[in-house]
Amino acid sequence: MAHKKKIHAHIQAAADELIAFVRSCEADYVERWVPTVHVKDALELNFVATPQQGRQYGPKGWLFAILARVLEDQGVLEHKKVGNRSYCRSRAAA
């Protein structure tokens, strides 16, 4: 398997785990909208995205954003923003 295919398979596996976690949390929230901060904190998905010699001020949620976008593009995750807060939930099966 080519390196690209292996990396993309790992990204998909991580996205699959993310949607499984979101689904497991939905019952605890109004209309199943799970705060994205809860997801990022519970799964510890905030990372520093620059090399050690680079400059960035603290960990960011870029990995969550990538995985969430993969799931949105696949039609299995919904996202909404209310003020400064973001929420997500699994998309109901058609």
C-alpha positions in Angstrom: 0.0 0.0 0.0 1.4 3.4 -0.9 2.2 5.9 1.8 -0.6 8.2 0.8 -3.2 5.4 1.1 -1.9 4.4 4.5 -2.0 7.9 5.8 -5.5 8.5 4.4 -6.7 5.2 6.0 -5.4 6.4 9.4 -7.2 9.7 9.0 -10.4 7.8 8.1 -10.0 5.5 11.1 -9.6 8.6 13.4 -12.7 10.2 11.8 -14.6 7.0 12.4 -13.6 7.1 16.1 -14.6 10.7 16.3 -18.1 10.1 15.0 -18.5 7.2 17.3 -17.6 9.4 20.3 -20.0 12.1 19.2 -22.8 9.6 18.9 -22.1 8.3 22.4 -22.4 11.8 23.8 -25.5 13.0 22.0 -28.0 11.8 24.5 -26.6 14.1 27.1 -27.3 17.3 25.1 -30.3 19.2 23.9 -31.3 18.2 20.4 -28.1 16.0 20.3 -25.8 19.1 19.7 -22.5 18.2 21.4 -20.2 21.1 22.2 -17.1 20.8 20.1 -15.0 21.9 23.1 -16.3 18.9 25.0 -15.2 16.6 22.1 -11.7 18.2 21.8 -11.2 18.2 25.6 -12.4 14.7 26.2 -10.4 13.2 23.4 -7.4 15.6 24.0 -7.4 16.7 20.3 -5.6 20.0 20.8 -2.0 19.9 19.5 0.7 22.4 18.7 0.9 22.4 14.9 4.3 24.0 14.3 7.8 22.5 14.5 9.6 23.1 17.8 11.6 26.0 16.3 8.4 27.6 15.0 6.1 30.1 16.7 2.6 29.2 17.9 1.0 30.1 21.1 -0.4 27.0 22.5 -2.2 23.9 21.2 -5.0 24.4 18.7 -7.9 22.3 17.5 -6.7 21.8 13.9 -6.9 18.0 14.1 -10.5 18.0 15.2 -11.3 20.5 12.4 -9.8 18.2 9.8 -11.6 15.1 11.1 -14.9 17.0 11.4 -14.6 18.2 7.8 -13.9 14.7 6.6 -17.1 13.6 8.3 -19.1 16.5 7.0 -18.0 15.8 3.5 -19.1 12.2 3.9 -22.5 13.5 5.1 -22.4 11.9 8.6 -21.7 15.0 10.8 -23.5 18.3 11.1 -21.9 21.4 12.5 -23.4 24.7 13.8 -22.0 27.8 15.4 -24.0 29.8 18.0 -22.1 33.0 18.9 -18.6 31.9 19.8 -19.6 28.3 20.5 -19.5 25.4 18.1 -21.6 22.3 18.2 -21.7 19.0 16.2 -23.9 16.0 16.0 -24.3 12.9 13.8 -26.5 13.3 10.8 -29.6 11.2 11.0 -29.6 8.3 8.6 -31.7 8.8 5.5 
